[in-house]
């Protein structure tokens, strides 16, 4: 007799936070109470708050990446890092680095200073 098997439904990600388990599925997101049957052995040290704001990060982002469309692409990529093993693979990240270099060059062409310009 062994441990019970747990199979995570395809396309589902579960992340333990201080106030519950944050669940991401193709149908949406929600916060559920902790469930020992999930076999999650970690917990990130913050609460999920759907109304939270990040004014310091937003100010910084607006300085270094003022184009709202580029901010949207960055947000999408950062989300995929957490939910897709393909997006976080070394090959994909290499491809992203090349694309980011082109994007940053285009952004710098609009007058945003790069660190080497300072």
C-alpha positions as CSV (number, residue, x, y, z in Angstrom):
1,X,0.0,0.0,0.0
2,X,1.5,3.3,-1.1
3,X,0.6,6.9,-1.1
4,X,-2.5,8.0,-3.0
5,X,-1.8,9.2,-6.5
6,X,-2.6,12.8,-7.3
7,X,-3.1,13.9,-10.9
8,X,-3.4,17.6,-11.6
9,X,-5.9,18.3,-14.4
10,X,-4.3,19.4,-17.6
11,X,-3.8,23.1,-17.8
12,X,-4.1,23.6,-14.1
13,X,-1.6,25.3,-11.8
14,X,-1.9,25.5,-8.0
15,X,0.2,27.9,-5.9
16,X,0.0,27.9,-2.1
17,X,-0.2,31.4,-0.7
18,X,-0.6,32.5,2.9
19,X,-4.4,32.8,2.6
20,X,-5.2,29.7,0.4
21,X,-4.3,27.9,-2.8
22,X,-4.4,30.1,-5.9
23,X,-5.7,28.0,-8.8
24,X,-5.2,28.8,-12.5
25,X,-7.2,26.9,-15.0
26,X,-8.2,27.5,-18.7
27,X,-11.6,28.6,-17.3
28,X,-10.2,31.2,-15.0
29,X,-8.6,31.8,-11.6
30,X,-9.7,31.5,-8.0
31,X,-8.6,31.1,-4.4
32,X,-9.6,28.0,-2.6
33,X,-9.0,26.8,1.0
34,X,-5.9,24.7,1.6
35,X,-6.4,21.0,0.9
36,X,-3.8,18.5,2.1
37,X,-4.8,16.2,-0.8
38,X,-3.1,18.6,-3.2
39,X,0.3,17.5,-1.8
40,X,1.7,21.0,-2.1
41,X,4.7,21.3,0.3
42,X,5.5,25.0,-0.2
43,X,3.8,28.3,0.5
44,X,4.7,31.7,-0.9
45,X,5.0,34.3,1.9
46,X,2.1,36.6,0.8
47,X,-1.6,36.7,0.4
48,X,-3.6,36.8,-2.8
49,X,-5.5,40.1,-3.1
50,X,-7.4,40.6,-6.3
51,X,-7.6,44.4,-5.6
52,X,-3.9,44.8,-4.8
53,X,-2.0,47.6,-6.6
54,X,1.7,47.9,-7.1
55,X,2.4,51.7,-7.4
56,X,6.2,51.5,-7.0
57,X,6.4,48.8,-9.7
58,X,4.0,50.6,-12.0
59,X,6.1,53.8,-11.7
60,X,9.3,51.9,-12.5
61,X,7.7,50.1,-15.4
62,X,6.4,53.4,-16.8
63,X,9.9,54.8,-16.7
64,X,11.7,51.8,-18.3
65,X,9.0,50.6,-20.6
66,X,6.6,53.4,-21.3
67,X,4.8,51.7,-24.2
68,X,1.6,50.2,-22.8
69,X,1.5,47.5,-25.5
70,X,5.0,46.4,-24.5
71,X,3.9,46.3,-20.9
72,X,1.0,44.1,-21.8
73,X,3.4,41.7,-23.7
74,X,5.7,41.6,-20.7
75,X,2.9,40.9,-18.3
76,X,1.7,38.0,-20.5
77,X,5.2,36.5,-20.7
78,X,5.7,36.8,-16.9
79,X,2.4,35.0,-16.4
80,X,3.4,32.2,-18.8
81,X,6.6,31.6,-16.8
82,X,4.6,30.4,-13.9
83,X,2.1,28.2,-15.8
84,X,3.9,26.8,-18.9
85,X,7.0,24.6,-18.9
86,X,7.5,25.4,-22.6
87,X,7.7,29.1,-22.0
88,X,10.4,28.7,-19.3
89,X,12.5,26.3,-21.3
90,X,16.1,27.4,-22.1
91,X,15.4,27.4,-25.9
92,X,12.3,29.6,-25.5
93,X,14.2,32.0,-23.2
94,X,17.0,32.2,-25.8
95,X,14.4,33.1,-28.5
96,X,12.8,35.6,-26.1
97,X,16.2,37.2,-25.4
98,X,16.7,37.8,-29.2
99,X,13.2,39.3,-29.5
100,X,13.7,41.4,-26.3
101,X,16.9,42.8,-27.7
102,X,15.0,43.9,-30.9
103,X,12.2,45.3,-28.8
104,X,14.6,47.2,-26.5
105,X,16.4,48.6,-29.5
106,X,13.0,49.9,-30.9
107,X,12.1,51.4,-27.5
108,X,15.5,53.1,-27.2
109,X,14.9,54.5,-30.6
110,X,12.0,56.4,-29.0
111,X,14.3,58.1,-26.6
112,X,14.5,55.8,-23.6
113,X,18.0,55.6,-22.2
114,X,19.7,52.3,-21.9
115,X,22.2,51.7,-19.0
116,X,25.1,52.2,-21.4
117,X,23.8,55.7,-22.4
118,X,24.1,56.9,-18.8
